C-alpha cells in the first residue's frame, strides 16, 4: 500500500473506489492521521465484501458506471452508506491534468468528498434498473430488425429486382414471397451467393422478431403491474412503449409534476389530486 500525507482530517473513515472491470483501486482515508492509503483488489462481490469488512468505512464512494449498481446494492446490504459520483459534472473534466491513473481517480473521489464538493447522482432501485435494461434491449433489437430489413432490400436492389416495400412485405405472406428468391448458402453457385445471403438474412430477421416479441410480452406484463404505466396510457396518443419508458426513466414523475400540470389528461389530474 502507498500512502499520501495530507492535512485533511474527518471523524469518519472513507473508502473511495475507482472501479475497473477486473481490478479496482481503493483509496482509504485515515481519520486519525489524515493520510490516504491505496490498495488494489479483484472486482468481485467477495473481495469487496472482505474489504468493507476489514476497513469498516462510514461511507463508500464510487463513480457512476456499469458496475455501480451491484456495488451500491452490496453496500446497502452491509448497512454502509454509498455515494455515486456524477462523472458528467464539471469536477470530472480533466482538461488541465497531465496525469490520470486509477489511483488518481480514487484519490479525487475522496478529496472531493472531504471538500464537500462531490457531485452525486441518485441510483434507481434494482427493479427499475432491470426494467430500464429490458426496455433498452428491446429498442436495440428493434434497431437490428430495421437493419436486417434494409439489408434484404439492398440484396434485391443489387440484383435489379423490386425491393420489398411497405408493411405488408414483412407479414407472413410477404416473407414467404421473399423466401422464394432465397436458397441455402451451401447450394448456391458462385454467381448466386446473394440468394444464400438472403436466406441468412431471413433467418436472422425471424430470430430478431422473436426476441422483440419476447421482450414486448414481458414489458406488457410489467406495465400491467405499474400504476404509472396504466395512468399514462390513458393519455391520448401515448401507447405502452412510450408509457413504460416515461415511467421507468422518470419514476417519480407523479410527485414531480402534480395535478396542476396535468391539463393534458383530466383523468391523470383527478388521480394525482
C-alpha positions in Angstrom: 0.0 0.0 0.0 1.1 3.6 -0.7 0.3 6.5 1.5 -0.1 10.2 0.7 0.1 12.5 3.7 -2.5 15.2 3.9 -3.7 17.8 6.4 -7.3 16.9 5.8 -9.0 15.0 8.7 -12.5 14.0 9.5 -14.1 11.8 12.2 -15.3 9.0 9.9 -13.3 6.8 7.5 -13.8 7.0 3.8 -13.5 4.2 1.2 -13.3 5.7 -2.3 -13.1 3.2 -5.1 -12.1 3.5 -8.8 -14.0 0.5 -10.2 -12.5 -1.5 -13.0 -13.9 -4.4 -15.0 -11.3 -6.8 -13.5 -9.3 -4.8 -11.0 -10.2 -1.9 -8.8 -8.2 0.6 -6.8 -9.4 1.6 -3.3 -8.4 4.8 -1.5 -8.8 4.6 2.3 -8.8 7.9 4.2 -7.5 7.5 7.8 -9.4 9.9 10.0 -6.8 9.9 12.8 -3.7 10.7 10.7 -5.4 12.4 7.7 -3.4 10.0 5.4 -4.6 8.2 2.3 -3.8 4.6 1.8 -4.3 2.7 -1.5 -4.9 -1.0 -2.2 -5.9 -3.0 -5.3 -8.4 -5.8 -5.3 -10.3 -8.0 -7.7 -13.6 -6.6 -8.7 -15.8 -9.2 -7.2 -18.6 -9.2 -4.6 -16.5 -11.5 -2.3 -13.4 -9.2 -2.4 -15.4 -6.0 -2.0 -17.3 -7.5 1.0 -14.0 -8.5 2.5 -12.5 -5.0 2.0 -15.5 -3.3 3.5 -15.5 -5.7 6.5 -11.8 -5.0 7.1 -11.9 -1.2 6.7 -15.4 -0.6 8.3 -15.9 2.7 6.4 -18.6 5.2 7.2 -19.1 5.8 3.5 -18.2 4.2 0.2 -17.7 6.4 -2.8 -17.7 5.2 -6.4 -18.2 6.7 -9.9 -21.3 6.2 -11.9 -20.6 3.3 -14.2 -21.9 -0.1 -15.3 -20.6 -1.7 -12.0 -22.2 0.9 -9.7 -25.5 -1.0 -9.4 -24.3 -4.1 -7.7 -21.7 -2.3 -5.7 -24.3 0.1 -4.3 -26.7 -2.9 -3.6 -23.9 -4.7 -1.7 -23.2 -1.6 0.4 -26.9 -1.3 1.2 -26.9 -5.0 2.2 -23.9 -4.4 4.5 -25.5 -1.3 6.0 -22.8 1.1 4.6 -23.7 4.4 3.0 -22.8 4.5 -0.7 -22.4 7.7 -2.7 -22.2 7.6 -6.5 -20.3 10.4 -8.1 -21.7 12.2 -11.2 -18.9 11.8 -13.8 -20.7 14.2 -16.2 -20.1 17.1 -13.8 -17.6 19.9 -14.2 -15.4 18.3 -11.5 -14.7 15.3 -13.7 -13.3 17.3 -16.7 -9.6 16.5 -16.8 -8.6 19.3 -19.1 -5.6 20.6 -17.3 -4.2 17.3 -15.8 -1.0 15.8 -17.2 -1.6 12.5 -15.4 -4.7 10.4 -14.9 -4.5 7.0 -13.3 -6.8 4.7 -11.3 -5.1 5.9 -8.1 -5.6 9.5 -9.1 -9.3 8.9 -9.7 -9.8 7.1 -6.4 -8.0 9.9 -4.6 -10.1 12.5 -6.4 -13.3 10.9 -5.1 -12.1 11.0 -1.5 -10.8 14.6 -1.8 -14.0 16.0 -3.3 -16.0 14.3 -0.6 -13.7 15.8 2.1 -14.2 19.2 0.5 -17.9 18.7 0.4 -17.8 19.2 -3.4 -18.7 15.7 -4.5 -21.4 15.8 -7.2 -23.6 12.8 -6.8 -26.4 11.0 -8.7 -29.3 9.0 -7.4 -29.3 5.3 -8.3 -32.7 3.8 -9.0 -33.8 0.7 -7.2 -32.8 -2.7 -8.7 -36.2 -3.4 -10.2 -36.2 -0.1 -12.0 -32.7 -0.7 -13.3 -33.7 -4.1 -14.6 -36.8 -2.7 -16.2 -34.7 0.0 -18.0 -32.3 -2.7 -19.2 -35.1 -4.6 -20.8 -36.5 -1.5 -22.4 -33.1 -0.7 -23.8 -32.6 -4.3 -25.1 -36.0 -4.2 -26.8 -35.0 -0.9 -28.5 -31.7 -2.4 -29.7 -33.5 -5.4 -31.2 -35.9 -3.1 -33.0 -32.9 -1.4 -34.5 -31.5 -4.7 -35.6 -34.8 -5.7 -37.2 -34.8 -2.5 -39.2 -31.2 -3.1 -40.2 -32.0 -6.6 -41.5 -34.9 -5.2 -43.5 -32.6 -2.7 -45.1 -30.1 -5.5 -45.9 -32.8 -7.6 -47.6 -33.9 -4.6 -49.6 -30.3 -4.0 -50.6 -29.9 -7.6 -51.8 -32.8 -7.2 -54.2 -31.8 -3.8 -55.5 -28.3 -5.0 -56.2 -29.8 -7.7 -58.5 -32.1 -5.3 -60.3 -35.2 -6.8 -58.7 -38.0 -4.9 -57.0 -37.3 -4.3 -53.3 -39.8 -5.2 -50.7 -41.9 -2.2 -49.8 -44.5 -1.3 -47.2 -45.6 -3.1 -44.0 -47.1 -5.9 -46.0 -43.7 -7.0 -47.1 -42.9 -8.2 -43.6 -46.0 -10.1 -42.9 -46.1 -13.9 -43.1 -47.3 -13.7 -46.7 -44.7 -11.1 -47.7 -41.9 -13.1 -46.1 -43.0 -16.2 -47.9 -42.8 -14.3 -51.2 -39.3 -13.0 -50.4 -38.2 -16.6 -49.4 -38.9 -17.8 -53.0 -35.8 -15.9 -54.1 -33.7 -17.4 -51.3 -31.6 -20.5 -51.4 -29.4 -22.4 -48.9 -25.9 -20.9 -48.9 -24.3 -24.3 -49.4 -26.3 -24.9 -52.5 -25.6 -21.5 -54.1 -23.3 -21.3 -57.1 -20.5 -18.6 -57.3 -22.8 -16.3 -59.2 -25.9 -16.6 -56.9 -24.4 -16.2 -53.5 -26.8 -13.3 -52.9 -29.6 -15.9 -52.6 -27.7 -17.6 -49.8 -27.2 -14.2 -48.1 -30.9 -13.6 -48.4 -31.7 -16.9 -46.7 -29.4 -16.0 -43.9 -30.9 -12.5 -43.6 -34.4 -14.0 -43.4 -33.3 -16.4 -40.7 -31.8 -13.5 -38.7 -35.0 -11.4 -39.3 -37.2 -14.1 -37.8 -34.9 -14.6 -34.8 -34.9 -10.8 -34.1 -38.6 -10.6 -34.4 -38.9 -13.5 -31.9 -36.6 -11.6 -29.5 -38.7 -8.4 -29.9 -41.9 -10.4 -29.2 -40.5 -11.9 -26.1 -39.3 -8.6 -24.8 -42.6 -6.8 -25.5 -44.6 -9.6 -23.9 -42.7 -9.3 -20.7 -42.8 -5.5 -20.8 -46.6 -5.6 -21.3 -46.9 -7.8 -18.2 -44.7 -5.4 -16.2 -46.8 -2.5 -17.5 -50.0 -4.0 -16.2 -48.4 -4.1 -12.7 -47.3 -0.5 -12.9 -49.8 2.2 -11.8 -47.7 4.8 -13.6 -47.9 3.0 -16.9 -51.6 2.3 -16.6 -52.2 6.0 -15.8 -50.0 7.3 -18.6 -51.7 5.1 -21.2 -55.0 7.0 -20.5 -53.4 10.0 -22.2 -54.4 10.2 -25.9 -51.6 9.3 -28.2 -49.4 7.6 -25.6 -49.0 3.8 -26.1 -47.5 1.1 -23.9 -43.9 1.6 -25.2 -43.9 5.4 -24.5 -45.7 5.0 -21.2 -43.3 2.4 -19.9 -40.3 4.5 -20.9 -41.6 7.6 -19.1 -42.5 5.6 -16.0 -39.1 3.8 -15.9 -36.9 6.8 -16.5 -38.9 9.3 -14.6 -40.1 7.0 -11.8 -41.2 9.9 -9.5 -43.0 11.9 -12.3 -46.3 12.0 -10.5 -44.8 13.6 -7.4 -42.7 16.0 -9.6 -45.5 17.4 -11.8 -48.5 17.4 -9.5 -52.1 17.6 -10.6 -51.9 21.3 -11.6 -49.7 20.4 -14.6 -51.9 17.5 -15.9 -54.0 19.7 -18.1 -53.2 17.3 -21.0 -55.1 14.5 -19.2 -58.1 15.2 -16.8 -58.0 11.5 -15.7 -54.4 11.8 -14.6 -55.1 15.1 -12.8 -58.0 13.6 -10.9 -55.9 10.7 -9.8 -53.0 12.8 -8.7 -55.2 15.3 -6.8 
